[in-house]
Amino acid sequence: MPSVSLHPTRCAICGTEGNASELYPANFDLDAFNPAVFSARRMPDRVHYRLVKCLECGLVRSDPVADSGALAQLYAQSSFDYGEEVENLNRTYARYLAELDLYGVHKDSLLEIGCGNGFFLKEALRHGYAVALGVEPSSAAIEQADPLVRDGIARGVMRPGLFEPVSIDVVCLFQVLDHIPDPGEVLRECFHVLRPGGFVLCLNHNVESISARLLKAGSPIVDIEHTYLFSPATMDRLFSDHGFEVKSTIAVFNRYNLLYLTRLLPLPKSIKSEVLGALKKTRMGSIPMWLPLGNLCTVARKPGG
């Protein structure tokens, strides 16, 4: 386990430190900083930092959070063990990638930040993109990538110099922006690598969704992995402040199966284990459904082109 120190955060929109009201107090201990907790799509455990809301712009953030070096190490050591959900994720992400065709998107190159084992890169190739690249911090995830896309995945986090400037038509961030210590830094680099007229396709949690408002601190999005939680207004503001034209920010219909939905429910651990066990023994657990359960899709365009 890496050595962890906590640091105050600044609002990613206003740049202010402090100037926020507390939503939920912290409830973690240092044992939470291990690769299993920072692995994607783990069973929700309701462990989280102190969450606050900016008094000026309304952006919700964790404050304080672990230092960026420790977080990078945790994500590098994280596992990729949600293979049973890949089909549903592919269906969801492909549905919103297809929306870019309405804007006359060019398909020479696509980059996915936080691409896991590259499953969606293969989907992008099937959608007609000539080149599909990725960046991913988890070594275990990259090792599981299909040879068709593995060589196009850079190990690490999005940073300057990783990809050629003005070389990408579409950048995808699927459930990634919430995790990033400095979203503005990543969006500046996205802007730098995009060609004029290129697009960012971003899916992430909506802190103002009905489920988040009802469940409050019990919502699965209130999690120690999340540095920021966005609303439609703060998403639009963040992208606009970094030079993008926001084309749309809409509610997402995700494709889930009943087994995965049950994992998200705020049930006592013993009861949840029994229900999950029963679902695994039947075909009911694999029943897919499309539901709007609290995610946003933002399409933003780099001017020009």
Secondary structure, 3 states (H helix, E strand, C coil): CCCCCEECCECCCCCCECCEEEEECCCCCHHHCCCCCCCCCCCCCCCCCCEEEECCCCCEEECCEECHHHHHHHHHHCCCCCHHHHHHHHHHHHHHHHHHHHHCCCCCEEEEECCCCCHHHHHHHHCCCCEEEEEECCHHHHHCCCHHHHCCEEECCCCCCCCCCCCEEEEEEECCHHHCCCHHHHHHHHHHHEEEEEEEEEEEEECCCHHHHHHHHHCCCCCCCCCEEECHHHHHHHHHHCCCEEEEEEECCEEEEHHHHHHHCCCCHHHHHHHHHHHHCCCHHHCEEEECCCEEEEEEECCCC
